[in-house]
Amino acid sequence: MTVPDSLRSRLQRVRLFLCDVDGVLTDSSVFMGGGTEFKRFNIRDGLGLRLLQTSGIRVGWVSARPSLATTERATDLKIDYLHQSPEPKVQAIEALLKQAGVSWEETAYMGDDVVDLGALRRVGFAAVPADAIVEARALAQFVTTAPGGHGAVREVVDLILQAQGHWDAVIAKFAS
């Protein structure tokens, strides 16, 4: 994928990548039974998030729905920031930005639904999966070709890595 010139400067400023969980990292499905909850996460999205981190970009998840499955996956991936609470996402993200020492302009956010609109409106780079609601797509600078939970996050990660000049090093590391 080639980085569109219209997005390059926004992507080059990204120091923090935040995203929603359900509908972005997952396909919005939650499997429940016997007191246990399961979610399906895309392994390429996970690797992409780790690649961002090894390239110096911190990663966080902001979910309005607390979930042990989300906590387990975040721990597995060593996600830098995990916020799970029904409080408004803008308020939660402002606290994360302060903790991370970055501005809205230096932050990328990926969301898909009404709870994400405030964050999508404020960040320096807003992205949504292909199956996001119309209102979220209208606020985004980038709409992925993949739906949530099917590699949408990885599309955005790859754009950031390419725009910031990290992509060739990633390829070289794994191709040798």
N, C-alpha and C positions, 0 to 999 in steps of 0.2 A: 504494500500500500504506500502510495506517495503522499507526503504531507501537503495538503493544499496551502498555497501561499497565503490565503486569507486567514489561516489558522496558525501559521508558524509563530508569530510573535506571542500570541496567547499561550501556546504550548511551551514555548521556551521559558516563560515566567513561572511555570508550575513547580512548586516546591513541596506541595502537599496534595495527595490524591485522596478524596473522600468519596464514598458511595453509599447508597442505600443497599440493603441486603435482599429482601424479598422482591422479586421482579427485576432485579439487576444482576445480582450474583446467583440467584435461583430463578426458576421459571414460574415463580409465584406459588408453586405447589408446596403444601405441608402435609406430610403423612403422619397421622396420629392414631394411637391405639395402645391400650394397656398402660397408659401413663407415659408413653414414650413418643417423642416427636422426631421425625426424620426430615431432612431437606437434602436435595440433590444440588451439589455445587459442581461447577465445571472446572476440571483440573487445569486446563490451559489458562483460565482466568487466574487461578491460584498461582501458577508459575509466573504469569505476567506481573502480579503484584509483588512477588519476591524479586523479580528483575528490577522493578521500580526501586525497591528498597536498596538493592545492591548498587544501584546507580545514584543513590543519595536522595531519593524522593521518599518522604514518609507517606504511610498509607493508613487510612482510618475508615471504619464503617460506622454509619449512623443509622440506626433502626428505631422505628417507633414501636417495635414489637419485641420485647425481651424473649430470648430463646436460648435454651441450653445447646441446641445444635449449632446455632450461630457462634456462641462462645467457644465451643469445641473447635470449630473450623478456624476461628480467629486465632486461637491459641496455637493450633497446628501450623498456621502460616506466619506466626509471629507478627501479627498485625500491630502496628504502633499504637493506634487509638481505637477503642471500641466503646461506643455509646449506644445503649439500648434502653429507651425510655419513651413513654408516650408524650413527653413534653415537646413543645414546638421545636422542629429541627434547626431553625435559624438560631434560636437561643442556645441549643446544644453545640452547634458549630462555632458560634462566637466564643464559647468557652474553650473549645478545642484549638481554635486559631490563636487564642491568647497563650494557651499552654505550649503550642508548637512555635510561637513567635513568628507567625506568618500573617499576611493580610488576605482579605477576600480575593484580591487580584492575583495573588500567587497560588490560589487554590483551584483545583479542578474538582468538580462534583458531578456525579452520575446518579440520576434518579429516574423514576418512571411514573409517579402517581401524584395525586394532589398534595400529599404531605411533603413532597420535594420541591414544590413550585417556588417557595421563598428562597431556598438555597440556590436553585438553578438561576434565579433572577439576579443573585448577588455575586456569584463567583466569577473569576477571571476566565474560566473555561467551563462551559456547561455541556454535558453530553447525556444522551438518553439512548436506551435500546430501541430497536425497531418497533417493538410492540408497546411503547410508552403511550400514555394518553395524549390526545391531541394538544392539550394545553401545555404539557411538558415539552413536546416536540417543538412547539412554537417558541419556547424560550431557549432552546438549545442551539449552540453553534455547530454541533455535530450529532447526527443520528446514525447509529450503527446499522449495518446490514443484518446483523444477527439479533434475534430477540433475547430478552433477559434470560440468563442461565445457560445460554448456548454460545458463549464466546464473545458476547458484546463488550464485556470489560476488557478483554484482551485486545480488541480492536483499538480501544482508546489508549490502552497502555502502550501498544506498539507505536501509535502516532506520537505520543509524548517522547518515547525513547528515540524515535527517529528525529523529531524536531530538535531535541537537545543533544544530538550527536552521539548517543550511546548505542545505537542499534548495531553498528559495525563491530563494536567490541563484544556485544552479546553474541553475535553470530560467530565471531572468531573464537570466543571461549568454548562454544559448544561444537564447533566444526573441526576443531583440532584433534 
